[in-house]
Amino acid sequence: MADPNCIHMKPEDFERLSRVLTAVGEDMQTGWNRRRAAISENESGIGGDPLGRAFRTEYGPGRDSIFALADPLPGRWLAQGRNGTDAVALYLQAEQDAASCFPG
């Protein structure tokens, strides 16, 4: 049984998962950019008359709330992908450094 106090990584698994996280983040960013642009484009049809202004008063806070929640999501997936890639590189370097301490 593996020692629970010992750190061990299967780099190939983490590299694959990091690529998946990055791909999801990229797809999410592309999709959200399209959706956000469509929302903005459709908002141009809201008039500046009393009805349009009243609608914007009610609509704006909800839209802003959705944007505040959705805007950072793709970046979080992308950051996790980068973190995984960085962790693999650090792990492999530490493994190499440790192995170099033992005579050939």
Sine and cosine of phi, psi and omega as CSV:
sin_phi,cos_phi,sin_psi,cos_psi,sin_omega,cos_omega
0.00,0.00,0.63,-0.77,-0.01,-1.00
-0.94,0.33,0.59,-0.81,0.05,-1.00
-0.94,0.33,0.86,-0.50,-0.02,-1.00
-0.92,0.40,-0.26,0.97,0.02,-1.00
-1.00,-0.02,-0.01,1.00,-0.04,-1.00
-0.98,-0.19,0.64,-0.77,0.02,-1.00
-0.99,-0.11,0.80,-0.60,0.08,-1.00
-0.62,-0.79,0.67,-0.74,-0.02,-1.00
-0.77,-0.63,0.58,-0.81,0.19,-0.98
-0.99,-0.13,1.00,-0.09,-0.12,-0.99
-0.81,0.59,-0.63,0.78,-0.03,-1.00
-0.90,0.44,-0.59,0.80,0.04,-1.00
-0.93,0.37,-0.70,0.71,0.00,-1.00
-0.92,0.40,-0.60,0.80,0.05,-1.00
-0.89,0.46,-0.69,0.72,0.02,-1.00
-0.89,0.45,-0.72,0.69,0.01,-1.00
-0.90,0.43,-0.60,0.80,0.04,-1.00
-0.90,0.43,-0.64,0.77,0.05,-1.00
-0.91,0.42,-0.62,0.78,0.04,-1.00
-0.90,0.44,-0.73,0.68,0.02,-1.00
-0.86,0.51,-0.67,0.74,0.02,-1.00
-0.90,0.43,-0.69,0.72,0.01,-1.00
-0.89,0.46,-0.67,0.75,0.04,-1.00
-0.89,0.46,-0.70,0.71,0.01,-1.00
-0.88,0.47,-0.66,0.75,0.02,-1.00
-0.91,0.41,-0.71,0.71,0.04,-1.00
-0.88,0.47,-0.68,0.73,0.00,-1.00
-0.89,0.45,-0.66,0.75,0.00,-1.00
-0.90,0.43,-0.70,0.71,0.03,-1.00
-0.87,0.49,-0.74,0.67,-0.01,-1.00
-0.90,0.44,-0.70,0.72,-0.02,-1.00
-0.92,0.39,-0.63,0.78,0.05,-1.00
-0.86,0.52,-0.67,0.74,0.03,-1.00
-0.90,0.43,-0.71,0.70,-0.02,-1.00
-0.91,0.42,-0.67,0.74,-0.01,-1.00
-0.90,0.44,-0.66,0.75,0.03,-1.00
-0.90,0.44,-0.64,0.77,0.02,-1.00
-0.91,0.42,-0.64,0.77,0.05,-1.00
-0.87,0.49,-0.75,0.66,0.00,-1.00
-0.88,0.47,-0.66,0.75,0.01,-1.00
-0.89,0.46,-0.68,0.73,-0.01,-1.00
-0.94,0.34,-0.47,0.88,0.03,-1.00
-0.91,0.41,-0.40,0.92,0.01,-1.00
-0.90,0.45,-0.31,0.95,0.03,-1.00
-0.99,0.11,-0.10,1.00,0.03,-1.00
-0.99,0.17,0.86,-0.51,-0.09,-1.00
-0.94,0.33,0.18,-0.98,0.03,-1.00
-0.98,-0.17,0.15,0.99,0.03,-1.00
-0.97,0.24,0.07,-1.00,-0.04,-1.00
-0.82,0.57,-0.64,0.77,0.02,-1.00
-0.92,0.40,-0.70,0.71,0.03,-1.00
-0.88,0.47,-0.68,0.73,0.01,-1.00
-0.91,0.42,-0.65,0.76,0.03,-1.00
-0.90,0.43,-0.65,0.76,0.03,-1.00
-0.88,0.47,-0.74,0.68,-0.01,-1.00
-0.86,0.51,-0.59,0.81,0.01,-1.00
-0.87,0.49,-0.64,0.77,0.01,-1.00
-0.99,0.12,-0.60,0.80,-0.11,-0.99
-0.97,0.23,-0.63,0.77,-0.13,-0.99
-0.82,0.57,-0.77,0.64,-0.02,-1.00
-0.88,0.48,-0.61,0.79,0.03,-1.00
-0.91,0.41,-0.69,0.72,0.05,-1.00
-0.87,0.49,-0.72,0.69,-0.01,-1.00
-0.88,0.47,-0.61,0.79,0.03,-1.00
-0.91,0.42,-0.68,0.73,0.03,-1.00
-0.90,0.44,-0.70,0.71,0.02,-1.00
-0.87,0.49,-0.67,0.74,-0.02,-1.00
-0.89,0.45,-0.56,0.83,0.02,-1.00
-0.99,0.15,-0.65,0.76,-0.13,-0.99
-0.99,0.10,-0.55,0.83,-0.07,-1.00
-0.82,0.57,-0.70,0.71,-0.06,-1.00
-0.99,0.15,-0.19,0.98,-0.11,-0.99
-0.86,0.51,-0.75,0.66,0.00,-1.00
-0.85,0.52,-0.64,0.77,0.01,-1.00
-0.89,0.46,-0.52,0.85,0.03,-1.00
-0.93,0.38,-0.66,0.75,0.06,-1.00
-0.90,0.43,-0.69,0.72,0.01,-1.00
-0.89,0.46,-0.65,0.76,0.02,-1.00
-0.90,0.43,-0.64,0.77,0.02,-1.00
-0.91,0.41,-0.61,0.79,0.07,-1.00
-0.89,0.46,-0.71,0.71,0.04,-1.00
-0.90,0.44,-0.66,0.75,0.01,-1.00
-0.88,0.48,-0.66,0.75,0.03,-1.00
-0.90,0.44,-0.69,0.72,0.03,-1.00
-0.88,0.47,-0.69,0.72,0.02,-1.00
-0.90,0.44,-0.64,0.77,-0.01,-1.00
-0.90,0.44,-0.65,0.76,0.04,-1.00
-0.88,0.47,-0.72,0.69,-0.01,-1.00
-0.88,0.48,-0.68,0.74,0.02,-1.00
-0.90,0.43,-0.67,0.74,-0.01,-1.00
-0.89,0.46,-0.74,0.68,-0.02,-1.00
-0.90,0.43,-0.61,0.79,0.05,-1.00
-0.92,0.40,-0.68,0.73,0.02,-1.00
-0.90,0.44,-0.63,0.77,0.03,-1.00
-0.90,0.44,-0.68,0.73,0.03,-1.00
-0.91,0.42,-0.69,0.72,0.02,-1.00
-0.88,0.47,-0.68,0.74,0.00,-1.00
-0.92,0.40,-0.68,0.74,-0.03,-1.00
-0.91,0.42,-0.51,0.86,-0.01,-1.00
-0.95,0.32,-0.20,0.98,0.03,-1.00
-0.98,0.20,-0.24,0.97,0.00,-1.00
-0.99,-0.17,0.65,-0.76,0.01,-1.00
-0.91,0.42,0.59,-0.81,-0.07,-1.00
-0.72,0.70,0.00,0.00,0.00,0.00
